[in-house]
Amino acid sequence: MINLLKQPEYKACRDGYGEALLELAKKNKNVVVLCADLEESTRTIDFGKKYPRRFVEVGVAEQNLAGIAAGLALEGKIPFMSSFAVFSPGRNWEQIRISICYNKANVKIVSSHAGLNVGEDGATHQALEDLATMRAIPNMTVIAPCDYLETKKAVMAAAKFKGPIYIRFGREKTPVITAKQSRFQIGRAEILRQGKDVTIIACGPMVAEALKAAEELAKQKITAEVINCHTIKPVDRGTIIKSAKKTKRVVTIEEHEVNGGLGSAVAEVLSQNYPVKMEIIGMPDKFGESGTAQQLLDKYGLNKNAIIKAVKRLI
């Protein structure tokens, strides 16, 4: 059981991405990286410096980013294309759909600065719809790792996986709640804390909030099962159904719109297999605004307090 009452280390997922790319480059000469004029922000800059012949800077041209990546994949390379989530898949969704997914091209789409934690950059740069738009495309796998270490594992796993993958994470440093030895498997959710009264399912940085909420609820004699559902598509139906049968109540939380993301994926599974009381916590069908990351998360109810309130409503 993970205890966040102890002070965790804070690291950015994008740093894990950059480090994973360098490790992959040593192991596989077919790994190539593409970026759309955001090398420093996406942490692809060190790869470009060390492996300039395997790095493609396309400039501010995200549609070309997807097209070039698709072509490289169809020629046997393993391209990782990087940008901010509002630009990729925000600006190049059609090229991802046709050039990459229709062709089952082995492209890894890795997007940073997703969610509200872009903060002061405001609504135009806060990608809150990307999970929905990406999981709707056939042949696409969708992953939202919960921390720096899990991001590294997701990137390493993506390189071995055959087919299109979308990996998203935020800009800010977040608590490192997993361990180096923690298991990561695409399509397999992880139960981080056992419970019998309610199931809390989260992805991305909201996993840490779910664990904090579970610790607070335990003080009130409410035991929460916490599931890290890092893979949104294909979602782990077995783990979700088994937990719901045990607790009879489910709360989901994500740094994404309430429509079409993790909560929707879980609701689809449960409504067809084992309907239970459920609450979906996410961005409430709104655009964001400018403010610090924490101010925005608190304003829109993406924190442990919102989870606790939802659990009590269900109970």
Beta strands, then each sheet from edge to edge (+ up, - down):
strand 1: 10-12
strand 2: 31-35
strand 3: 55-57
strand 4: 78-84
strand 5: 108-112
strand 6: 141-143
strand 7: 165-168
strand 8: 173-175
strand 9: 190-193
strand 10: 198-202
strand 11: 224-228
strand 12: 231-233
strand 13: 249-257
strand 14: 277-283
sheet 1: 1+ 8-
sheet 2: 3+ 2+ 4+ 5+ 7+ 6+ 12-
sheet 3: 9+ 11- 10- 13- 14-
end
